[in-house]
Amino acid sequence: MLNKLSRLLSAAGITLPENQQQQLIAYVEMLNKWNKAYNLTSVRDPNEMLVRHIMDSIVVEPHLRGTRFIDVGTGPGLPGIPLAIVRPQSHFTLLDSLGKRVRFLKQVQHELKLENIAPVQSRVEDFPAEPPFDGVISRAFASLTDMVTWCHHLPAENGRFYALKGLRPDDEISQLPAQFEVESIVKLSVPQLEGDRHLVMIKSNDV
């Protein structure tokens, strides 16, 4: 798997130290092991996880601004754990409402000795952002409107929403509430991944 990850990183133009690559592999191995009992992801093949979970997450890293992030609806830790591994100077709160997912995240935190993540079991609307976050990240929300509506209390004054999407979501963008605006849309390139990937960055106009 390490060879495959190295090839994927090279194709994406990403350079990572060996210890971070080893952590990413260890995470995939844990995800694969726990998946058999906990059904954490529909992806069953660890090599496929490298593409659809690891690479799909870390290509976002260069676009993040700030040091405090929250991954809402993180599931088994996506994209939060891969981002925390490749961005050790930042802190990631990993929020999910399902206990079995949070138990898995705590085990990952323990085994990989990740000191820059905080797994939290909570519904997003019940979670207090104190202090608020530089970035709210998610690939779990059905729509951009849902994301900004449910998570409006989470970003700091100059914080951003980072929505990971497949196709460019022009319909969703046109339906955003008036107090939010799209700052930029980045087409992401993920080696060996079929289909489009976009990162939509949204800011509040209330600032």
PLY file of the C-alpha trace (Angstrom):
ply
format ascii 1.0
element vertex 207
property float x
property float y
property float z
element edge 206
property int vertex1
property int vertex2
end_header
0.00 0.00 0.00
2.87 2.35 0.71
4.03 2.04 -2.89
0.56 2.80 -4.18
0.23 5.81 -1.86
3.63 7.10 -3.01
2.55 6.84 -6.64
-0.74 8.63 -5.93
1.01 11.43 -4.03
3.53 11.84 -6.83
0.76 12.01 -9.43
-0.98 14.70 -7.36
2.26 16.66 -6.88
2.07 16.23 -3.10
5.16 15.63 -0.97
4.72 14.11 2.49
7.31 12.94 5.02
7.48 9.18 5.52
5.96 9.26 9.01
2.82 10.95 7.66
2.57 8.39 4.86
2.85 5.60 7.43
0.10 7.20 9.53
-2.20 7.42 6.50
-1.60 3.74 5.75
-2.21 2.80 9.40
-5.49 4.71 9.30
-6.62 2.84 6.16
-5.70 -0.47 7.82
-7.76 0.43 10.90
-10.67 1.59 8.74
-10.56 -1.68 6.80
-10.43 -3.76 9.99
-13.24 -1.94 11.82
-15.35 -1.72 8.69
-16.05 -5.45 8.79
-17.93 -5.08 12.08
-19.02 -1.43 12.11
-19.83 -0.80 8.44
-18.12 2.61 8.47
-17.74 3.00 4.70
-19.14 1.38 1.57
-15.59 1.16 0.17
-14.29 -2.33 0.95
-10.92 -2.41 -0.80
-8.03 -0.73 1.10
-6.36 0.29 -2.18
-9.60 1.95 -3.22
-9.74 3.70 0.18
-6.37 5.28 -0.62
-7.93 6.97 -3.66
-11.48 7.68 -2.52
-10.79 8.54 1.12
-7.15 9.53 1.59
-6.31 11.39 -1.63
-9.83 12.80 -1.91
-9.32 14.37 1.53
-5.74 15.65 1.43
-6.05 17.49 -1.91
-8.12 20.01 0.07
-5.26 20.87 2.45
-3.56 23.67 0.42
-6.84 25.61 0.34
-7.46 25.69 4.10
-6.80 28.93 5.98
-6.34 29.05 9.72
-5.48 26.47 12.36
-8.78 25.47 14.00
-11.20 23.39 11.98
-14.31 21.34 12.55
-15.26 18.40 10.32
-19.05 18.14 10.54
-20.63 14.74 9.93
-17.14 13.29 9.83
-18.33 9.65 9.73
-15.19 7.52 10.08
-13.05 10.68 10.08
-13.29 11.97 6.53
-11.81 14.29 5.53
-10.74 15.26 9.07
-8.26 12.51 9.97
-6.24 12.55 6.71
-6.14 16.36 6.95
-5.03 16.22 10.59
-2.22 13.84 9.64
-0.88 16.03 6.82
-1.50 19.29 8.72
-0.14 18.54 12.21
0.12 22.25 13.09
-3.70 22.58 12.89
-6.40 21.23 15.21
-9.46 19.34 13.98
-12.68 18.72 15.91
-14.36 15.63 14.42
-18.11 15.82 14.97
-20.53 12.95 14.44
-23.83 11.97 16.05
-23.25 8.18 15.91
-21.51 6.59 18.87
-19.89 3.74 16.94
-18.15 6.19 14.62
-16.87 8.29 17.52
-15.58 5.13 19.25
-13.64 4.32 16.10
-12.25 7.86 15.93
-11.08 7.66 19.54
-9.33 4.39 18.79
-7.60 5.99 15.77
-6.60 8.92 17.98
-5.10 6.48 20.52
-3.33 4.12 18.11
-1.92 6.79 15.79
-1.13 9.15 18.71
-2.92 12.04 17.00
-2.83 14.90 19.47
-4.44 17.42 17.08
-7.89 15.84 16.81
-10.87 15.88 19.17
-13.61 13.33 18.38
-17.00 14.55 19.64
-20.38 12.82 19.62
-23.00 15.51 19.11
-25.62 16.78 16.73
-24.23 19.82 14.98
-27.02 22.15 16.12
-26.31 21.23 19.76
-22.55 21.75 19.57
-21.28 25.07 20.99
-18.43 26.63 19.02
-16.38 28.13 21.81
-14.17 29.54 20.55
-15.49 29.53 16.97
-13.58 27.88 14.14
-11.43 29.15 11.28
-13.03 26.60 8.99
-16.10 24.36 8.88
-15.39 21.38 6.63
-17.84 18.76 5.40
-18.51 16.33 2.63
-21.57 14.94 4.39
-24.27 17.52 3.78
-26.94 17.01 1.17
-26.87 20.66 0.12
-24.89 23.85 0.68
-27.99 25.48 2.17
-28.25 22.67 4.73
-24.59 23.14 5.59
-24.70 26.89 6.23
-28.09 26.63 7.98
-27.07 23.88 10.41
-23.52 25.16 10.93
-24.01 28.94 10.87
-22.90 29.27 14.52
-19.58 27.47 14.05
-17.24 29.75 12.03
-15.35 32.68 13.51
-15.82 36.20 12.15
-13.48 35.58 9.24
-14.10 31.83 9.13
-15.06 29.88 6.04
-17.21 26.93 5.07
-15.38 24.32 2.99
-17.84 22.02 1.21
-16.46 19.00 -0.64
-18.62 18.21 -3.63
-18.61 16.02 -6.70
-20.05 17.87 -9.70
-19.95 21.66 -9.54
-23.16 22.37 -7.57
-24.46 25.41 -9.46
-28.09 24.73 -8.50
-27.19 24.60 -4.81
-25.10 27.75 -5.10
-28.02 29.65 -6.63
-30.22 28.66 -3.66
-27.84 29.78 -0.89
-29.41 32.13 1.69
-28.67 35.79 0.97
-26.37 36.24 3.96
-23.85 33.77 2.50
-21.78 34.02 -0.65
-19.46 31.69 -2.51
-15.93 33.02 -2.27
-14.39 30.53 -4.69
-14.86 27.16 -6.33
-11.79 24.99 -6.85
-11.77 22.03 -9.21
-9.79 19.35 -7.41
-7.65 16.78 -9.16
-7.59 13.35 -7.49
-5.43 10.76 -9.29
-7.31 7.58 -10.31
-10.64 8.94 -9.08
-13.51 8.78 -11.53
-15.84 11.76 -11.68
-15.46 15.41 -10.80
-14.44 16.85 -7.43
-14.95 20.45 -6.35
-14.25 22.44 -3.21
-16.76 25.23 -2.58
-15.62 27.95 -0.18
-18.37 30.04 1.37
-18.24 33.08 3.63
-20.85 35.02 5.54
-21.85 38.50 4.36
-22.70 39.49 7.93
-19.03 40.21 8.70
0 1
1 2
2 3
3 4
4 5
5 6
6 7
7 8
8 9
9 10
10 11
11 12
12 13
13 14
14 15
15 16
16 17
17 18
18 19
19 20
20 21
21 22
22 23
23 24
24 25
25 26
26 27
27 28
28 29
29 30
30 31
31 32
32 33
33 34
34 35
35 36
36 37
37 38
38 39
39 40
40 41
41 42
42 43
43 44
44 45
45 46
46 47
47 48
48 49
49 50
50 51
51 52
52 53
53 54
54 55
55 56
56 57
57 58
58 59
59 60
60 61
61 62
62 63
63 64
64 65
65 66
66 67
67 68
68 69
69 70
70 71
71 72
72 73
73 74
74 75
75 76
76 77
77 78
78 79
79 80
80 81
81 82
82 83
83 84
84 85
85 86
86 87
87 88
88 89
89 90
90 91
91 92
92 93
93 94
94 95
95 96
96 97
97 98
98 99
99 100
100 101
101 102
102 103
103 104
104 105
105 106
106 107
107 108
108 109
109 110
110 111
111 112
112 113
113 114
114 115
115 116
116 117
117 118
118 119
119 120
120 121
121 122
122 123
123 124
124 125
125 126
126 127
127 128
128 129
129 130
130 131
131 132
132 133
133 134
134 135
135 136
136 137
137 138
138 139
139 140
140 141
141 142
142 143
143 144
144 145
145 146
146 147
147 148
148 149
149 150
150 151
151 152
152 153
153 154
154 155
155 156
156 157
157 158
158 159
159 160
160 161
161 162
162 163
163 164
164 165
165 166
166 167
167 168
168 169
169 170
170 171
171 172
172 173
173 174
174 175
175 176
176 177
177 178
178 179
179 180
180 181
181 182
182 183
183 184
184 185
185 186
186 187
187 188
188 189
189 190
190 191
191 192
192 193
193 194
194 195
195 196
196 197
197 198
198 199
199 200
200 201
201 202
202 203
203 204
204 205
205 206
